[in-house]
Amino acid sequence: MNDSFSHPFWRFPMIYDMRTYDLNPGALQAYMDAVREVALPLREDYGIKLAGWYYTDIGKLNRVVHIWAYRDYTHFDQARQAVRSDPRWVNEYLPRVKGLVARQQDQIMLASDFFESRVPALSEDA
């Protein structure tokens, strides 16, 4: 196998972007509304599938974790660039969430060989 394709990203058909946000106190509802109304439909337009969306009830409060599924690393890179340059992201979403997020952490996750995804397969045209 060519060394340029030896990275795990190239061997797995799907990758997951797990995002953890620590929100400022009292910001949860406004953040969820912005995601529901702007970010979710926008990401779906670029073939990004929501694999999970959670917020804490016990433990570290004001924390949100969402997981987005991508066909592969190329899809991740292209879709991320497209979302960031989309006018809805720049003019609608970012102004709504500005000041709501105290801390953000993003991780690219690969599924284990024994995990069966519940996310529908991502097609090339999505």
N, C-alpha and C positions, 0 to 999 in steps of 0.2 A: 504494500500500500504506500502511496506517495506520502511523504512526511507532512505536506501541507494539509492532508486530510486525516491526519492521525489524532487531532484534537477530538475529545468526546462530542463536541457540538456537531461534528460532521457524521457521527455514527448513529445518532438517534433521530428518529423521524419527527419527534416533537420536543420542544423545550418549553419550560415554564419560567415566567418572570414573576417572582414572588416579591411583592412590594409591601413594606411595613412602614406605616406612618404613625407617628405620635402626634396627636392633634392637641391644640391648645384647649384648655377646659371650656366646655360649652360649645365647641365647634362641630361636634359629630353630625348633627342634623343638617347643618348647612353644607358640610362636606359631602354627606351621602346624597343630598339633593343635587349638587353639582355633578357628581359622578353619574347618578341616574339619568339626569336630563341632558348632559353634554358629553361627558367622557365615554360612557358606555356606548351610546349610538355611534360616536365618532370612531372609537376603536373597532367596533363591528364593521364599519364601512371599509376598513383596511384588512378585514379577515382575521382580526384578533378575537379570540374566544375567551370569555370569562370562565375560568375553571373553579373559582372560589372567591367569596367575598365575606369577610368576617370582621366583627368588632368585639372587643373584650367586654365581659360582664363581670368577671371576677379576676383579680390579679392586677396587672398594670393597666389602669384605666386610660381612656382616651386613645386607645390603640386600634388601628384598622390594619388588616392584612388582606390584600387581594392578590389573586394568582391569575395570570393571563397566559393562555396557550398560543404557541406559534408553531407553524409547520416545521421550521428549522431555524438555524441561526441567520440565514440569509433573509428569511421572512421577517424575523425579529428586527434586524438592522434596517431593512427597507421600510417596514411599517412604522418603526419608531421615528425615522426621519420624516416620513409622510405626515404622521400625527403632529409632530412638533412644528411643522410648517403650515399646517392647516389653519385657516383663519378662525375656525370655531374654537380651536385650542388656544390660539393666541388672544383672540378678542372676547371670547365668552368664558372658557373654562379657567384660564389662569387668573383673570381678575376676580372670579368668584372664590377661588381657593387661597388667594393671596392673604397671608396673615392667619390662616387656619392651621397650617402645618408647622409644628415645632421642629420635627426631625423626620428624615426619610432615609430608608435603607432599601436598596434593590439587590436582589440575588437572582442569578440564572440557575435554575434547578433542572436536573436531568432525572427522568423517571428510572427507577430500578427495573431490572428485567422481569421481576415478578409482579409489578404493578400494572393493573389493567385500567386505563384511563376511562373515565365516564364522560369525557368531553368528546363530542362528535368529531369524526375525522375532519381535518381541515383540507379543503380542496385548493387547487392552484388558483381558481378564479375568485376565491373569496377575498 
